[in-house]
Amino acid sequence: MNTEIIVTLENGADSNLIIQIIENIKGVLKASIKNDIKSDKE
């Protein structure tokens, strides 16, 4: 069984850097970016 963690980034965050960091954590199988989530703050 896998566990999924959802992270919401603020505008201007370097998503590529964050993906690289997450993928380098021991035990992480993969990381991906999904851009279709709208913030309640908009």
Secondary structure, DSSP 8 states (H G I E B T S, - for coil): ----------TT--HHHHHHHHHTSTT------------TT-
